[in-house]
Amino acid sequence: MKITESLNNLWLRIKSLALRRKLHHDLEDELNFHLAMRQQKFERAGMLPSEAAAAARRRFGNSTLRHETLRSLWTFASLDSLTRDLRYACRTMARDPLFTVVAVATLAFGIGANTAIFSIVNGILLRAMPYDRPADLYSIREVVQVGAERHMVNAVNVGNALEWTRRKRSFQSIAVMEPSNDTIAVGSSSVNINGLRASASLFPLLGIRPRIGRSFTPDEDQMGHGMQIVLTDALWREHFDANPGILGQKVSMNGYPATVVGVLPASFYFPKQDQLYNTPVARWTSRVEYFVNLNLGAWDRKPGIGNFNFAAIGRVLPGIPRQQAQAELETIEVAIGKQDGDEVSLHGELVPFRTAVVGSAESRVWMLMAGAGLVLAIVCVNLAGLMLGRNAARAREVAVRMALGAGRWTVLRQFAAEGLALAAAGGVIGVAGGYLGIRLLVRYAPISLPRLESVTVDGRVLVFSAAVALAAGLLCSVLPALRARDRGIEETLRSTTGSVTSSRRTAFVHRLLAGSEIALCTILLICALLLGQSLSRVLRDNAWLNEERVVTVDIAPSPKQYQEAADRARMYRRLMQDVRALPGVAGAGLVSALPLKGEIWGQNVEVVEIPTPGSSQPNANMRFISPGYEEAIGLAPSAGKLLRESDWGREVALVSESLARQYPGRNLVGMHLRWPVPGSGKAVSLEIAGVLHDVRANAEETPVLAVYIPYWIWPPWNPSVVVRSAADAAGVAASVQRMLHASYGEIPVTNVETLRQLLEGAVASRRFLTQLGVVFAASATFLAALGLYGVIALAAARRRQEIAIRIAIGASRPDIFRMVIWQGSRLTVAGVIVGAFCGMQIERLIASMLYAVQPAEPPIYAVACAIVIVVALLASFLPALRAARVDPLVALKYE
């Protein structure tokens, strides 16, 4: 019975929220009816109408109290109280529009910044990978150990992966894939696109089913079953007009027929090709647009050490811990490694697939979130200071409220309601601004940022923004509320006059808040300067690539037309002659992999004249070039000579300085490298003709060991043509493309960029991080200046009579100016010292994101502290000037 009655009461209260006005009128009508009935009763007893009405009201009692008592039976009292507090808060905000605008704008900035950055965190780090049971997915890598030294290989040997599949116990499935760049004929034209050679197990492993058609079959992993292709939804719509009858049709891929067997759903997501390897890989930085079956030959299926060209993904069985799967993989790898002798051993490593895809971006994204959080903290502290100063003048109002019976909780609730009202307004504007910020971030973020397409506003982002707004509103109001509550009623009513703005205790709290702002501002400035210094040094170490007049043109010869190495070599020679003959071309060359585009083709170097065990031979990048490449790109020799056209057919090579340093005290020029020619089954002895300056495969890593081999010894696939123009780089690039289209129509151009653009792309991620860091630091500096200005202005106002007396008894106005400036300076220096100390601790946390920056570099800390001090002095200038201009007669007139 009691439960039923409680439910009925609850339902009545809930219903009253929607029928509040009607219920209110009904209650008024009922009370008026009872009052009228009593009045009629007294009139029938012989009273005059006026006397009867008065008697009825006396007998009925306090109608307002009775109204409130009855209404409380069908309303939520706490909700009513909150509604009244919010209405009062809105009226209070309307009476002080300047404060309201500043407070709402400040909160909106902090909430908007956190919304935008959290959307990146959510899209890249927090949202689950769009696959079946993503927690069970692991990227598999191989580790080559030489003695005590372990070398992580981010790719795997496909033969080893097949061995894992045959002997697996802890894995449900293992899939392998290899980046592929192919030319597909579409109508009368052809397009060059990027995709993957993938095993038949890939899509079942991920839990992905094609929207139409099928995926690959296990038989199609082996050579002899033709080429089968699965299209992504984007490729299907863009180049095949979303034709549902595409299944079974033949498309020309590199001149060979490939059968379309399936189309993936539009929701399908797959990492970019270089993200599969967790390292920049030359030429593989584009989205995956198609999948083709493996077509493995017998040579590919042989396990061993070397030929690390594939990426691998494994799914462990449900309930199997990572350690067990890792141990199983390790056992198989050790057995494979023993087949190649005891000098080198092979090991396996499992990395959670999400971690492998996100890679180094995770720490950088969390750093941005921390920066946005610090800005929000400064916003809250600043707003708390503003409200504290504003509410000091309301001390009498609070005292009167409490003297009339308001409890301490009522006062706290009222201040909290004002903070929530401000937070609600700032939150709405902040979320709208954050949405625009997200669009800008996605638009200008580097393409190397993983899962960028997943960054959007979803329910989690909105909940986060609401929580941030709620927390900010409470944080910025709770301190002023506590200060207002703690003041004695009698003391406040007796001492609060128009000339006193705050107590000493309130002034101390205000100074503490401002000092906290200055410390947080100093921390952000130090971090921004550290990031800026890192970016500057990355650009300095790669400054030779900052060339606008050097253009690179990536090409993709058809494997069908140029399958034979001799045909490719002749075509490249003719192409270089045609490019050099174009007007405006000052030099041209060809290379298999450009600087800063990642590593490619690592192989041990064997110097014939310096016999070295295989385990001690340095591993270098093999790069294939044409004569003229060195001059075109700007590489000068440090010893020996460059490659010349007159060297055509000779077995020569160039090496990098870093490789030459591996043999201290020896001059490699004139010595010979023993190099096995791929696919020929023989090795050639290459005479070292010269030593070139070092280049970097990645902008922030040490230069790679490199061997430069003439293209006539082994003509590379998909090379880059490097052209140095005499004047107009854009015109020369257009001329090269027109010539290629006219004379080499079967060879598509896949990418065109200058060396400067190449450098900008390589440092885009660091530049993006640095720019946001600078924005956060500048915002924090501005907010800290506002906070300090408020402190100094409040202190000067509180000491107005004291300053007037000082001037009246002889103090000069410069003395007053210096006194106020000194007050702000002491506060600033204290905040800067705390901020610098905290900055040293934070620098250790972000050390992995810095480049060539020594711990606690004095110039960086000195500049950060100097900026804060200068800004603080500027913020103190106006209050100090006003204090120095106080008129003693006006200030003391009413004392």
Helices and strands as residue ranges (DSSP letters): H 2-18, H 20-44, H 49-60, H 63-71, H 77-95, H 97-121, I 122-126, G 134-136, E 137-146, E 149-153, E 156-157, H 158-167, E 171-186, E 189-198, H 202-206, E 212-213, G 218-221, E 227-231, H 233-240, G 244-246, E 250-253, E 256-263, H 273-276, E 290-293, E 308-316, H 322-338, E 344-352, H 353-358, H 361-392, H 395-403, H 408-444, G 452-454, H 459-486, H 489-495, H 504-541, G 543-545, E 550-555, H 565-580, E 585-591, E 602-604, E 606-607, G 614-616, E 619-625, H 629-633, E 637-640, G 645-647, E 652-656, H 657-660, E 672-677, E 682-692, E 706-710, E 720-725, H 729-743, E 749-754, H 755-762, H 764-798, H 800-808, H 813-845, G 847-849, H 858-884, H 888-891
